[in-house]
């Protein structure tokens, strides 16, 4: 099978040792949005896709309890605003984002009561080159302190968890078809890889911190304390609530999302 994983630091614990555990499967890396685009037509068999995409396709099924989630500040998903949030008229959305783009729309609507216009934020663009009131950044480029002048900074994981009083799930391992023996095997392997990664976050931090411009201690704190890799009951409840708000804003099919939430979550 072709298995697609996200190319950010936050995914390293999920794929730790996976090539050795599953040499029969091909592991490829890309942005979350592109993984979703490749899973839909079958270019990938299993992928770590944005959680919002799970609700858009009735054929999708979750194949593992490994995920990328948070139970508080997540640090790698941020809204940076040049103006006070109530006066935001335009938001530039990170090209790699799907779930976080939906999340920021929900939080701006529910917390501030606004529905701004949205413009692209290319993955290779610097923040100072983007003309928008606010910027949504995700992944490795969101972790370092921002360059430029911003009057407000929202850690979207923190804002959601305080508002919803539930965890937030950014991405899950998903396949296009109903569970079968082959998918169950892959799901088990993905769980094993996650368990190995969580047990070896010190090694991951030592190997990866310089590439993302963090100290070893800072990188270790991010991986160990600010990310959560288990899709448990509270995470599923957070997914249901996210699905409800997304469908109200037209970001997920209302009836399909409700059926999916009731059936699979």
matplotlib code that plots the C-alpha trace (Angstrom):
import matplotlib.pyplot as plt

x = [0.0, 1.0, 0.8, 0.9, 2.3, 2.6, 6.0, 6.0, 7.8, 4.5, 4.3, 7.7, 6.5, 3.7, 6.1, 9.0, 10.4, 7.5, 9.8, 11.3, 8.0, 6.3, 8.9, 6.2, 4.4, 5.6, 5.7, 5.4, 5.4, 3.6, 1.5, -1.8, -3.9, -2.0, -2.4, -6.1, -6.1, -4.1, -6.2, -9.5, -8.7, -6.8, -3.2, -2.8, -4.3, -4.0, -3.1, -2.8, -5.4, -6.9, -9.8, -12.2, -11.7, -12.9, -16.4, -16.5, -16.3, -18.8, -16.4, -13.6, -12.9, -10.5, -7.9, -5.9, -6.2, -3.0, -3.6, -2.3, -4.3, -3.9, -5.4, -4.2, -1.7, -0.4, 2.1, 2.2, -1.2, -1.4, -3.5, -1.3, -3.2, -2.0, -5.2, -7.5, -9.4, -12.9, -11.6, -10.1, -11.4, -9.0, -7.2, -4.4, -4.7, -1.6, -1.5, -1.0, -4.1, -7.6, -8.6, -6.9, -8.6, -12.0, -11.0, -10.0, -13.3, -15.3, -13.4, -13.6, -17.3, -18.0, -15.6, -15.6, -18.7, -17.0, -16.7, -13.7, -12.6, -9.9, -6.9, -4.0, -0.8, 1.6, 3.9, 7.0, 5.9, 7.2, 4.6, 5.7, 4.9, 1.3, -1.2, -3.9, -5.1, -4.2, -2.3, -3.0, 0.3, 0.6, 3.3, 7.0, 6.9, 4.4, 6.6, 9.3, 8.4, 6.8, 8.7, 6.8, 4.4, 1.3, -1.1, -2.7, -1.6, -4.0, -2.7, -5.7, -5.3, -5.4, -8.4, -10.4, -9.7, -10.6, -13.8, -15.0, -13.5, -12.6, -9.4, -8.9, -7.9, -6.0, -5.4, -6.1, -5.1, -7.9, -8.5, -11.1, -12.7, -14.3, -12.0, -10.6, -7.7, -5.1, -6.3, -6.4, -2.8, -1.8, -3.8, -2.0, 1.4, 0.6, -0.3, 2.9, 4.9, 3.1, 3.9, 7.6, 7.7, 6.1, 8.6, 11.5, 10.7, 14.1, 15.8, 13.4, 14.0, 17.8, 17.6, 15.1, 15.4, 18.1, 16.1, 13.2, 15.3, 14.5, 16.7, 16.6, 14.7, 12.2, 11.6, 11.2, 8.6, 6.7, 6.6, 6.0, 3.7, 2.0, 0.9, -1.3, -1.1, -4.0, -7.6, -9.5, -13.1, -12.5, -10.8, -13.8, -16.1, -14.0, -14.3, -18.1, -18.3, -15.9, -18.1, -21.2, -19.8, -18.2, -21.4, -23.3, -20.9, -21.1, -17.5, -18.7, -21.9, -24.5, -26.4, -23.3, -21.3, -24.0, -24.3, -20.5, -20.2, -23.0, -21.7, -17.9, -17.4]
y = [0.0, 3.6, 5.4, 9.2, 11.1, 14.8, 16.3, 18.3, 17.8, 16.9, 13.7, 12.3, 10.4, 8.8, 7.3, 6.5, 3.1, 2.6, 1.8, -1.0, -2.2, -2.2, -2.5, -3.9, -0.5, 2.7, 5.8, 9.2, 12.7, 15.9, 18.7, 17.8, 19.4, 17.5, 14.2, 14.7, 15.5, 12.3, 10.0, 11.0, 9.6, 6.6, 7.8, 6.9, 4.0, 5.4, 8.9, 11.2, 13.7, 16.9, 15.9, 18.2, 16.1, 13.0, 14.5, 15.4, 11.8, 9.1, 6.3, 7.3, 5.3, 5.8, 3.0, 3.8, 5.4, 7.3, 11.0, 14.5, 16.3, 18.7, 19.2, 22.8, 25.0, 23.4, 26.0, 25.0, 26.4, 30.1, 33.1, 36.2, 39.5, 43.0, 44.5, 43.8, 40.5, 42.2, 44.4, 41.6, 41.9, 39.5, 36.4, 34.7, 30.9, 28.7, 26.6, 23.4, 23.9, 22.5, 21.6, 24.7, 26.9, 25.6, 25.9, 29.6, 30.4, 28.7, 30.5, 33.9, 33.4, 32.1, 34.1, 37.4, 37.3, 38.0, 36.3, 37.8, 37.3, 34.7, 34.8, 32.4, 32.2, 30.2, 27.8, 29.5, 33.0, 35.1, 36.7, 40.2, 39.7, 38.9, 41.8, 40.6, 41.7, 38.3, 35.2, 31.6, 29.6, 25.8, 23.3, 24.0, 27.6, 28.5, 27.4, 30.1, 33.6, 35.6, 38.2, 41.5, 43.5, 41.7, 43.0, 39.6, 36.0, 33.1, 29.6, 27.9, 24.7, 26.7, 28.9, 25.8, 23.8, 26.7, 27.5, 24.0, 22.3, 19.4, 18.4, 19.2, 16.6, 18.0, 14.8, 11.1, 8.0, 7.5, 5.1, 5.3, 1.9, -0.1, -1.9, -5.2, -7.5, -5.4, -2.1, -3.7, -4.8, -1.3, 0.2, -2.0, -1.1, 2.6, 2.2, 0.4, 3.1, 5.8, 3.9, 3.6, 7.3, 8.4, 6.2, 7.8, 11.5, 12.3, 10.8, 12.5, 15.9, 15.3, 14.5, 17.1, 20.3, 22.0, 21.6, 23.6, 26.2, 25.0, 24.0, 20.4, 21.2, 23.3, 20.7, 18.0, 20.1, 20.6, 16.9, 15.7, 18.3, 20.2, 17.4, 14.4, 11.3, 9.1, 9.2, 8.6, 9.2, 12.9, 13.4, 11.8, 14.1, 17.1, 15.8, 15.6, 19.1, 20.3, 18.5, 20.2, 23.7, 23.1, 21.9, 24.9, 27.2, 25.1, 23.8, 20.2, 18.6, 19.0, 15.7, 13.7, 15.1, 14.2, 10.6, 10.2, 11.6, 9.4, 6.3, 6.5, 8.6]
z = [0.0, -0.5, 2.9, 2.9, 5.9, 6.7, 6.2, 9.5, 12.8, 14.4, 12.4, 13.3, 16.3, 14.2, 11.6, 13.9, 12.8, 10.3, 7.3, 9.4, 10.8, 7.4, 4.6, 2.3, 2.2, 0.5, 2.8, 1.1, 2.6, 1.6, 2.9, 4.7, 1.9, -0.8, 1.0, 1.0, -2.7, -3.4, -1.2, -2.8, -6.3, -4.9, -5.5, -1.8, 0.0, 3.5, 4.5, 7.5, 6.2, 7.7, 10.0, 8.0, 4.9, 6.8, 7.0, 3.3, 1.9, 2.9, 1.8, 4.3, 7.4, 10.3, 10.3, 13.5, 16.9, 16.1, 15.3, 15.7, 18.4, 21.2, 24.7, 25.0, 23.3, 20.1, 19.1, 15.4, 14.4, 14.8, 13.7, 13.6, 13.3, 12.4, 13.7, 16.7, 15.9, 15.7, 12.9, 10.8, 7.2, 5.4, 6.5, 4.5, 4.8, 4.8, 1.6, 3.5, 5.7, 5.5, 9.0, 10.5, 7.8, 8.9, 12.6, 12.3, 10.5, 13.3, 16.1, 14.4, 13.9, 17.4, 19.4, 17.6, 15.4, 12.1, 8.7, 6.9, 3.4, 2.8, 0.5, -0.2, 1.8, -0.4, 1.4, 0.2, 0.9, 3.7, 6.0, 5.3, 1.6, 2.2, 2.3, 4.7, 8.1, 9.6, 8.7, 9.4, 9.8, 10.4, 10.8, 11.2, 10.0, 12.7, 15.6, 15.7, 17.0, 14.1, 12.2, 11.7, 13.9, 15.1, 17.7, 18.4, 18.3, 18.7, 19.3, 17.8, 19.8, 23.0, 21.9, 20.8, 24.0, 26.3, 24.3, 23.6, 26.8, 24.5, 22.7, 19.0, 16.4, 13.4, 11.4, 11.4, 9.5, 6.9, 4.1, 1.2, 1.8, 4.5, 6.9, 5.7, 6.7, 4.9, 6.4, 9.8, 9.4, 8.4, 11.2, 13.7, 12.3, 12.5, 16.1, 16.8, 15.0, 17.2, 20.4, 19.4, 18.5, 21.8, 23.6, 21.7, 21.5, 23.0, 20.0, 17.6, 19.2, 19.1, 15.4, 14.3, 16.4, 14.4, 11.1, 12.5, 14.4, 17.9, 20.8, 21.9, 25.0, 23.2, 20.5, 23.2, 25.0, 21.8, 21.0, 24.5, 26.0, 23.3, 21.0, 21.7, 19.5, 20.8, 19.4, 22.6, 23.7, 24.4, 21.1, 19.3, 21.2, 20.0, 16.4, 16.7, 17.9, 15.2, 12.6, 14.0, 13.7, 10.3, 8.9, 10.2, 8.3, 5.2, 5.5, 5.5, 4.0, 6.7, 6.3, 5.3, 8.2, 10.7, 9.5, 9.5, 13.0, 14.3, 12.5, 12.7, 15.8]

ax = plt.figure().add_subplot(projection="3d")
ax.plot(x, y, z, "-o")
ax.set_aspect("equal")
plt.show()
